[in-house]
Amino acid sequence: MSQTAGELLAALEPLPFPERLRHMARTARSLSGAELTSLLEELDRRGPYERRLAALAALAGGQAGFLAARLTDPDRVVSGYALRAARTLPLADEAIEAAYAGASAATRNRLAGVVLAGRRTALAERLVVRLREEWGDGEATRLLAACSAGFVAALLPELAHAFGPWTRFARVHPDLLLDHAERELAEQSQQHLRAKWWERNASGVAAAAAARPERVLTLLERHGPATLPWQLCDRLGLLVTADAERVVRWIVSPDREQQRYERLPAPGVLRKLVQADPPSLPMLGRHWRNRQHLTGLLKAMPPSRRGDFFDAAMDGMADHHPADDVLKLLPRERRWAEVRYWVAKGPAEGWDWHDVLDTLAHGPLDEARPELLTALKRSDPDDRALVWPLLVACTGRSGERSAMADLLTLMQRLRNEQDPVRSAALGALADLHPALFAPQDVAALDRILLDALEARDSSTATRDALRRLAVGLLVERATETTGGRDAGTDSAGVGAEGESALLGWALRALERITAHVGVTDFGPLHRTLRRGQEHQVFEVLRPWLEAACDKADHRLLFALTAALGHRARRMPELQRMLEDALAYGSDHAFSTAAGLWLDAPATRDERAARILELESSAAVLAPVQQVLTRRRTDLLDVLLGDEPPYGRFLVPGSRRPLPLLGDAGRWLPRQQEAAIRLAAAAVADETRPAYDRARVFREAARVPVHGRRLALEHAEAPEVVIAEAALGALPWTDLPEETLPVLLAHAGGDRARAAVYAATRVARFASPSELGMRLRGLLTSAQGVKVTSRKEAVRLAARFLPVREAAALLAAAYRAPDQHPDVQAAIVSVAAGLLGAPEMWDVLTHAGRAPGTYRRPRGVGRAHAVGERIVSRRTGRASSACPRRSPAART
């Protein structure tokens, strides 16, 4: 059915943003080719809002020709739809190739992404030749991943120096990358040169490991670095799967340096190593004996293998004392034997008393307890703070019920201790497994809790330890109770009443801690609970939650919901309680509940409308605003109307807050106009602090058309803060390239520090012809332009102009009469990337013969930056083109 643009826009007006896009796409698909073409032409003649709808309709309706003409559209939303069409519609290579003509740096980057994603090999090979000639080697290397292997093999030796990240290329051409690596590393005879090569190229080798793990292993064996690069450490699992024995042999190779801080491979990699069980695995344990790596390797092993492996790894090293973390992982009898050996030997070797006790605490409790109790009587509180965790951990490892009871009785001494001692002891107690506690311990736990909270010097660390202890008991007992152990008794003889006693203590503890700090904190339950346990915890806590909510106390509900994170979204009863908090809670409870209730994406839109039904002023709350500005744009008028939404959260007479403008591109044109009127009023309100007014420009920059106009209107403001904020916002507007003349016009004034900095980002979006014309005026002007502005113009020309144009411009600027020496030095410093043009060689030759006020230009002496092809062609002149530049040129 035919539909005019006006009728369509009227139908879209009352819809929220997502539904507006869906309706537009459905309409485009329902129209015939001629009707759709007519609609697109009519919409495209209007403003940015309508043009973006036209691009979406063209994409949905398969209008490849319409979108091909908009690949370089200045509106990045429109060009974004066109670029998406290049991936999903049969868009001809010629259209993409034509789009490169006169394209800005940002546009070329997006076009390169399309070529690479579509694997347009023929187009990529044509573009590589063209871009290399026009823009230099760096621009050409972007597309090599989309080229054929034969084409790449011929060019790689010449272009390798200009590569940035090798990752994408290595995934497509792993053999070519590894061949290149072999050639380059074979030429590096010194270890420090190889280390630098690996620093630059390790990411590419790591990416090739997925397809060629054997070859990567060979490269490491022949030319590997002294320490494993972190990129390869992350991919080590691929090499282990290919050949675990070779991986271990390389790691333990005596040719490698003993790097103290070499990264520990991921637990998954260590498990693969253990499962492969290469013959050299004990050698790896011996190699890692003095680091935490051995602990990680033992953790990856089944407990039944740890004792034998430890013996094999430590064979012939009787004088090596294992770390405490290693002792904890050994089987009990094997650990005890090791402890007895070292406790007897330690004092004779002059060990410190604490080291002896630390080792002893890993042995049997009946052997360690007397010594630990004696040490608790030491006069120095720092000593006692070291001993308490040893005693607690030793008791926990024993698992004896009577020992736990004795420990808790003993810990009542902490009432009169200093807080550093108390926090250390309680921290160790919280680290014990909750199953070690029994209902009989409730009285002792109560005493410990009250004493710690009532102490005058009670610290955050002490309260955090108590919280962790309470939450651990709460989760453990809650999941056991709902898991079927509440009827009868568990294996330790703890019945339902006992479980309830421990649960009650945990909740009382959290309430008392909250009374001291004002916040209930369950910790990250979404990471600590097993799948499904969140429902068990909720069912156990439900009576307490309902009782608290009946008293209008929602703190426990909010704390549990926040702790469960995304898991709370799939708990209907919990969500119902949050909705009740909106209806019956205080203002603070309402705002907190709103944020938690809107966390579920599936129901977020409907819930935002429900919140506004309850309280219209809730629109000013950040969680509600985010939904309104991003999705429920049909409800946005409550924030943008002439009358502010006064109510509970916006008191009459208070200053009206500015709505979130980051997603203003999703709004209707009338909503954008209303928002910019509010922004303009905020800027004009001189009762506001200057920096609050300045912040408005950056927020309003996201409003299409109007944000740019607002910033331009205040670019000449007499207030420095306002003027510089307006200039700084221009690069973030919808059409930043149109603001380039305004920014560069300030290059010689007091606002240059803000304007030239902003122009650096704008240059990415400007066409080369426009940018070249503007920069030429700066570089050739003898007066009226600051030296720092001219130096930045040099860098922009070298980075964003075609090689020949940039070289000609910079050479002319270098030879300009009375050119400042620092500007000349800046030109010399960027010359290494422009050596494809003969003008730059003339500049370097002149600089090399100039008086000694220059330093060696960056990159000229580095073969990987200059390129072997150019250096070999210019060998005779390169030797004299090593001038020195002034320190000012480094800025």
Disulfide bonds with the S-S distance in Angstrom:
none
